[in-house]
Amino acid sequence: MYLLIKEYKYNFIFAISLFFLLFLFISLNPLLIILISIFVAFFIFQTVYGKRWKIQIPQWNRKIIGTFIWSGIILFIIYEILRSQDGIQFYSLFFVMLSAFSVFICVNECSKKLKIRNYTFQKIIPYSLFLFVAIFFTALCSRSSWMYAINDASDPNIFLTVGKDVMNGKILYKDIFEQKGPYIFLLHGLASFISSNSMAGVFCLEVIVNWIFLIIGRKIIRLYVKNDWISLIGVPVGFAIYVSSNCFWYGDNAEELCSPFLIYGLYILLKNLKEKRLPSKKEYIYIGMTSGFILWVKYTMLGFYLGWYIVPFFLMARKKNWKAIFESIGWIVGGVVLISLPVLLYFVWNHALNSLWEVYFYDNIFLYTTKSSNQNLFLAIFNAVKINVVQNIGLSLLIGLSLIWMSFQTSLNECAAYMYCFLGIIFSTYMGGRYYIYYYSCLAIFMFPGIIYVYCAIRKLTEPMNPFIITLLVLCGSVGFIFSTSRNIAFMNKPKEEYPQYQFAEIMNQVKEPTLLNYGMLDSGFNLYANILPSNRFYCSFNVPLKEIEEEQNEILQNGEVDFFISYDPNLQFEKYHLVASQEYNRGEGSFIYNLYARNDISIKVNDSKEGE
C-alpha cells in the first residue's frame, strides 16, 4: 500500500486538492459533501487501482513553480469574485492554496495533451470560449441576467411588454403604441415564452447575439493576423471594454441586438476587398437581408449600408461594369424584400399599414428629432458624437486604434470601405440631433482591428509565457476590469424587496387580473414584474411629443378605466383614485419617487413602503 501511494502520490494529492476545490465553491450541504467524497474516491479507484492515469510532474523548475503560482492567483481571483468576501479568512486562504494544486494539474496536463504552442485550433475551441465569455460577461454587465433582481431600464421593459402583448393578439402600432421596429418586438415576444414576468428570455437573446458578435469579430481579426492566440485573448478583452462601457447601458438595447447583422456586413466587405474581389451574389442577398432586418428594427443605422456600398460601386463603375452594378443592387433589394415581406403581410392582414407608416416612419422622422431647422447638420452630429465619445472613453480609444490600424496596415480599398461604413452609421444615427448614451454601442463593431494594434505593442512581454496561462489571466483581468468600470455592478445581488417594482406588484396582485397605467412616465418594469399586460394603446409615455398620449391617459383616469396607475407626482387629483404607496429609488441616474394610485372602489392591504437606496 505504501509503495502504491508513493508511486501515485500526485494522484492522491490531486484527489485531496480536488475535494477542497469543490468544497470551496459549493455550498456546505451535507449531501453534497458526501457526493463529493464519493466522486473523489471513485477517481482514486479508477486512476490508482485501475491504473488508468498516472499524474507525473517533471523536476520542479522555475516554469513549473510559476505555473503553480499563477494557478493559485487565478483561483483566488475567481473565489473572491464569486464569494464577494469582505475580508480574507485564514481557512479560506488555506483552502484556496490547497485547491490550487488541482487547477495546476489541469493546466499542466492540458498544456501537455493539447500541445498548446503548436496546436491548430478547430472551431469548437474558440466557439466554446466565446460562448463562455458571452454568457459570463453578459451576465455581469446586463441587468437582464440572473445576477440582478430586475432590469429597470425603460427600453427593455417596453420591448418585452409590447412584444408579449403582440403575441397575445394585440396589433402592433394600432392597438399598442411604440416607435421601434416590428422585429424587435418579435424577438422579445419569443423571449417572453421563456419567462413572462422576468428577463430570463431576454438574457438568452442577448447571449446568442453577443456570441455571434464575438465569433464574427474574431473572423475580422483573423483576416489580418493568423495567430489564433491574438483573437482568443484579444476578443474577450475587447468585449469586456464594450459591455462595461456606459453605452451598453442596462443591456438589451436595439443597437446591441443589431450588432451581429452590422458586423457581418463589415466582415463580408473587408474579406472580399482583402481577397481583391467583389462580393458574390449570395453575399449581396445576405447583405440585403441583414439591412432589411435593420430597417425593421431601427432604421437610423442604415447609413452603415450606404457606406458599405460605396467602394464596391466605385470599383465596378471604374471598370464601367454597369451590368454588375444593377445586378448587385437587384440582389440587395431582393434580400431586403425577402425580409420585409413578413412585416408587410402582417400589417396588410391586420389592416394596419396606415398605423405602420404613421408611427414607425412619420413620428420618428418628424417628431423624434431634436435638431432645430437653423442648426448646422454636421455641427449637430459632431457635438452629439463628441458627448458620447467622452462618455465611453475606453471603447472610444479602442475604436480610435482601429481607425489608425486600418489606415496604415491595410490597402486603400479596405481602409476606405472601413471609413465609409464608420462615417455612414455615425451620420444616420446622430443626424436627428439626439445623443442617448446607448446610441454609441452600434460603433462597437469597429473595435476589433484595435485589438491587433494593442497586441502588437505588448507581444514581446507575453511571448515567453504559457499561452494557456495568458488566456486564463486575460479572462480574470477582463472580469476585474468589468467589476471596476461597469455602471451596473453596484446593483448586483440587490434584494428584490428593495425595488418598488416588486413592492408595488405585491399590492396590485391582490386584485384579480389588475390593470395598470404608467401616467406621464416610461415603463420601468412595473407591468412586467406584476405580470400585467397593457389594457390601452398608450400604456405609458414615450419619447415622442404626441398630444394624444396625454389626452388618452387623462381620459382613462377621469373615467376610472384602470385599477392602478403609477406617476412621479404624489399630488395628482383624480377623483376616482387615491395614493396608496410611494417609494424613492435611485437606479443609477438620480432619485425618482414612484407613486402608486389605486381606484377608490378597490380594497387592498398596504404595508409601509421602504425607501430605496
N, C-alpha and C positions, 0 to 999 in steps of 0.2 A: 504493500500500500504506500509506504514511504517513497519507494522508487517511482511509483506511478505519479504521485503528487510532484515529485521533483522533476520528472520528465515533462509533465503537463502543467508546470507551475503557473505559466502565464494564462492558461485556460481557467484555472481556479481563481486567479486574481481578477481576470476579466469577468467571471461569473459574479464574484462579490461586488465588483465595481458596477456591473450592470444592475444588480439588485438595488444598490444605493441610488443609481441614476433614476430608475423607475420609481423608487421610494421617494425621491426628491421632488419629482414633478407630478405625481399622482396623489390625490387626497388620501389621508391616512385612514382608510376604511379597512377594517379587519379582513373582510372578504377579499379585497384587492391585494392586501399584503400576502394572504395565503396563496392567491393565484400567481402573484409574482414569484413567490418561493417555489411553487410547483414548476413554473416556467424555467427558473434558473436551474433547478435540479434536473429537469429534462435536458437542458443544454449541456450540463456536466455529463450526464449519462450518454448522450449522443456523441459528444466530441471526445470525451476521455475514454470511456469504456467501449464506445463504438468505434473509436479511433478514426473519426471522420474528418477532424480538423485539428491540427496541432498549431497553436499560435507560436510563432517564432519571431523573436526580435533580435536583430544583429547587435553587434557590440555597441553599447551606449556611447554615441558620439555627440558632437555639438548639434548636428542636424536632428537626431532623434530627440534629444533633450528639448530643442527649440520647438519641435512639433508637439511634444507633450505639453509644454508651457502654453503654446498658442491654443491647444485644445482646452486647457483649463480656463483660459481667458474667455474664449468663445462661450463655453458652458456657463461661466459666471455671468457674462453679459445677458445671455438668454434667461437665466434664472432670475436675475434682478428685474428684467423687463416683465416677465410673466407673473412673478410673485409680488412685485412692487414693494419690496421691503423698505421700511422706514430706516432700519439700521441693519448691520450685518451681525447676526448671532454666531457664536463660536461653532455651535453644532452644524449650522447651515454651511459655514465656510469649510468645515471638515468634510461634510457630505459632498460638497462641490468638488473639492480637490480629489477625493477618493473616486468620485464618479468620472472625473476627467480621464482616468485611465481607459475606460470603455470607449469614450469618444476618440481618444488617441489611437486605440487599436483599430477602430473603424476607419479612421483617416489613413492610418498606415497601411492597412490591408487593401483598402480601395485604391490607394496610390500604386501598390504593387500589382494588384489584379488588373486594373484598368490601364496601367502604364500611361498615366496621365499625360506626361510630356509628349508622348508620341501617338496619343490616341486620336483617331479621326472620328469626330463626333457625329453620331447619327441623329436624326431628327428628334428621337424620343428624349434625349438628354436636355437640349435647350428648351424643348417644348414643355417638359416636366418642370424644369427650373422656373420658366416664365409663368407657368400655371401657379406654382407655389408663390412666386413673387406677386402675381396679380391678386391672389386670394389674400395673402397676409398683409401686403402694403395697402390694398384697398380696404381691408378690414380695419386697419389702423387709422386711415385718413378719411373714410367715408362714414358719415353718421347713419348711413343705411345699414351698417353691419351690426352683428350681434354684440359688438363691444360697446354700443351706445343704446341707451334706453329708447330714444326716438331720434328721428331726423325731423327737426322742427323748421327746416327751411321751407319757404313758400312753394318754390317751383316743384320740387319732388312730390310734395303732398298734393298739389293741384294736378300734376300729371297722373298720379296714381288714382286719385279720387275721380277725376274726369274719365280716365281710362276704364276704371271699374264701372262707372255709370254707363258708359257706352256699351260695355259688354253686357250690361243688364237691360239693354234695349233703347236707351236714350239716343237721339240723333245728334251727332256732334255739330256744334255751332247753332243748330236750330233749336234744340231742347236744352243744351248745356253749353255755356259760353267758355271759350279760352282761345287765345290768339296764336298758339303754337300749331305746328302742322299735324295732320292726321296720323302719321306713322309713329310719332312719339307716344300718342295715346293708345295705339295698337300694341306697342311694346309693353307699356305699363298695364294695359288691360290684361295681357297674357301673364305679366308678373303677378297680377292680383289673384290668379288661380293658385299660386303657391301659398300666398297668405293674403287674406282680405283685410286684415286690420294691423298689419306690420309691414316693414320694408324688406322682409326676407326675400321676396321675389325680385325686388329692385336690386338688392345686393348681388344676387345671382346674375342678373342682367349686366351689372357693372363689371363683374369678374370676367364674363365672356368678352365684353367689349374691350377691356383692358388687356386681356390675354392676347387677343388678336392684334391689338395695337403694339404690344411688345414683340410679337413674332415678326410682324412686318418691319418694325423698327430695326430689329436685328438684320433683316434682309438688306435694309439700306446700308447699314454699316458694312455688311459683307460685300457690297458692291465695290468698296474701296479698300478694304483690308481683309485678307484671307485668314488671318489668325483668329480662330474662333474664341480664344480666351478674351479678346477685347470686347466682343459682344456679350459674352457670358458675365463678365464683371462690370462692363460699362452700362448695359441696358438697365440692370436694377438700380444703379446709381442715378441715371437719368430719370427713371420712373419715380424714384424716391424724391428727387428735386421737384418733379412735376406735381405729384399728389400732395406734397407738403406745402406747395405754393398757395398763396391766397386765392388764386384764380380757380383752384379745384373746389373752392367754396365748401359746401357741405357734402359734396358728391352728388351724382345724378343730375347733371345739367345737360342741356341739349348738345353743347359743344363736346362734352365727354362722349356721349353716345354716338356722335358723328365721326369721332376721331379715326376709327378703323377704315371708314369709307374714304376719308380725306387722305390718310397716309398711304392707302392702297394706290390711289391715283398718283401720288408723288413717287412711289416706288416704281410703278409701271413706266412713268415718264423717264426717270433717271436711268432705269435699267436699259431701256431701248436706246437712249441717247449715248450711253456708255458703250453699247454694242454697235453704235453708228448705224442704227436703222430706225424706222418709224414703227409705231405700234401696229399690231396686227388687227384684222377685222374683229376677232373675238375680243381683243383688249379694248377696242373702241366701244364695242357693245357694253362691256363691263363698266367702262368709264361713264357711259350714258346711264347705266342702271344705278351706279353709285351717286352720280349727280342728281338723278331723279329722286333718289331717297332723300338727299339733302334738300331738294326742292320742297318735299312734303314733310320735312321736319322743321327746318329753319332756313329759309332761302337767302338770308343775308350772308351766308357763307359761300354762295355760288360764285362769287368773284374768284375763288380759287380755280375753278374750271375755266374761266375766261383766260386767266393767266396760264393755265395748263396748255391751252391750245395754241398759244402764240408761236412758240418755237416750231412745233410740227407744221403749222400753217406756213411759216416763213420758209422752212426747208422745202416744202412742196411747191410753194409759189416761186422760189428761186429757180427751180427746175421747170417752171411753167406746167406743172403736172396738175392741171385744173380738174381732171377727172378724179384723181386721188383725193383732192380737197373735197369735192362734192360727195364722194363715196364715204369719206371719213365722217363728214357732217351727218350724212344719212344714217350711218351705223350708230353714231352717238345719239341722234334724235330717236332712232329706233329703240335704244336702250331706255331712254327717258320715257317714251310712250309705254314700253312694257311695264315699267314700274308705276306709271301714272294711271294705267287703265283700272286697276282695282279701286283706286281712290275715286276716280270719276264715276265708275259704275255704282259705287256705294252712294254717292250724293245724288246721282240721277235716279237711282232706285227709290231713294227716300225723299225725292222732290226737294232737295236742299242745296242745289247748285248756287242759288242766289245767296244763301247763307255762307257758303264756302267763299264766294267772291267777296262778299261784304266784310266778313270777319277776318279771314286769313290774308286777304290781299289789300282791300281798301283801307281797313282800320290800321293795319300795320304800316302801310306806306304813307298814309296821310295824317294819321293821328298819333302814331307811336313815336315819330321822330321829334327831337327837341331842338334841332338846329334852326335858327331863325333865318328868314329869307335873305337878309342882308349880310349874313356871316359867310366868310370865305370857306368854301368846302374843304380845301386842303388844309387850311389852318385849323378847322374844326376836327379833322381826322388826326392831325399832328398832336393837338392838345389832348385828345382822348387817349391816343396811344401812349403819349408821354406819361400820363397819370397811371395807366395800367402797367407800364414798364417799371416804374418806381415801386408799385405795389407788389411786384413779383420779381424782385431783383435777381434771385438765384436762377430762375428759369430764363430771365432776360439775358444773363451772362452766357448761359449755355447756348441760347439761340444766336447770340452775337458771335460766339466762337464758331458756330456752324456756318454763318454767313462768311466769316473770314476763311474757313477751310474750303468752302465751295468756290470762293473767289480765286484762291491761289493753288489749289490742288486738283482741280477738275478742268475739263475742257470748257471752251467758251459757251457751247450749246448747253451743257449741263448746268453751268453757273447761271446762264441767262434764264433757263427754264425754272430753276430753283427760285431765282429772284422774282420772276413774273408771278409764280404761284404765291409767293410770300406777299408781294405787294397787292395782288388781286384780292386775297382774302382779307387783308387789312382794310383795303378801300371799301369793299362791300359790307364788312362787319361794322365799321365805325362811321360810315358816311351819314348815318342818321343823327349823329351828334351825341348819342348815349355812350357811356363807357362803364357799364356794370362790370364789376371786377372779374366775373366768370367769362366774359367775352374773350379774355386773353388766352383761355385754355385751348382754344382752337389752334393757337400757334405752337402748341407743344409738339406737333408733328414735325417741326423744323429743327428739333434739338439734337437729333442723333449724330449728324456729322461732327458736332462739337465734342461728342464723347471721344471720337478718334483723336481730335486735337489734344484733349486732356491726357489721353493715354500715351500719346507720343511724347508728351512733355515729362511723364513720370516713369516711363517703361524701364529706364536704367536702374531705378530704385527697386523695381519689382521683379526683374528677371532672375535674380539669384534665389527667389523664394519659391516654395512649392505652390504651383498654380491652384491646387485643391485648397490649400490653406488661404491663399489670396482670396478665392471666391467666398469662403466662409467669413473671412474678415470683412470683405466688402459688404456682404449681406448684413452682418452685425453693425457695421458702420452706418449703413443706409438706414437701419432701424433706429439707431441712435440719432441720426440726423432728423428723421421724421419726428421722434419724440421731442426734439429740441426746437423744431420750427413749425410744425403743423398747428394751425389755429384750432383744430378740433380736439387735440389730445386732452385738454383741460376738462372736457365733458365726458371722457371715457369712464365707464363704470359708475356714472352718477345714478343714484337710485331713481327709479321711475316715479316714486311717490313725490319727488320734489318738482315734477313738471306739472304745470297747470293743465296740460292736455289730458293726463291721466286722472287728475283730481276732478276736473270738470266731467270727464267720461263717467266716473262713478256716480255723479249726480244725475247726468242725463239718462243713463241707462236704467234708472229707477222707473222710467216711463217705457212702456212697451212701444217699440218701433218709433223712437223720437225723431223729430225733425229739427234742423238747425240752420241758422243763417249767420254768416260771418259779416257783420254790419260794418261797412266802411273800412274793411281791412282785408288783407290777403289771407288765404287759408294757411295756417301754421300747423296743421295736423289735427285739429280738433274733430273734424269729420272722420278721419282715418282711424284714430285710436279709440274713438267711441263707436266705430263701425257704422256710421250714419251716412247714407247716400244723399246727395243733394235732392231737394224737393222743388227747386226752382232754377230757372236758367242762370241767373246771376247769384249763385250761392255764396259768393264772396266778391270783393272788389278786385279790380285788375289795373295794370299799369297803362290803361287806355282811357283817356278822358271822355267817356261816354255819359251823357246826362241820363240816359235811360237806365243805367245801373243804379244810380242814387234814387231815381223816381220809382223804379220797381221795388227796391228794397224798402223804401219808406212806405209804399202801399202795402207791402206784405206785413209789416209790423203794425200799421194802423188797423189792418183787418184781422190781426191775430192769427195769421195763417201758419206760423211755425211754433213749435213748442218752446224752443230756446233760441236766443241769439247772443253772440259774443261781440264785444266792442272794446275799444281802448278808452272810451268815455264812460265814467261811472255816474254821470248825471243826466242821462238821457231820459226824456219824459214821454214815454209811450204809455197811454192809459191802460193798455191790456197786459203790460209786463211790469215786473219788479226785479230789482237786483237781488241775486241770491248768493253770489260768491265773487270774490276778487283775489287776484294774486299778482304780485310783482315778480317779474322774471327777466333775467339777462341771458340771452343766448349767444352773446359774444359781440353784439352790435349796439350795446346800450340797453338800458332797462325799459321794459314795457309793462304796463299794468293791464292785464286781461280781466274783463268784467263779464260775468255770465248772468244773463237775464232769463227768467222763466215766465211763461204765461200765467196769469193770475189764477186760472182755474186748475192748475197743476199742483198736486200735493207731493212734496218731496222732503226728504230729510237731508239737511246740510250740516256737515262738520265744519269747524273753523278752518279756513284755508291757511296754509303755511306760506309765509313769504319766501319766494325763491331767492336764490343767491345771485 
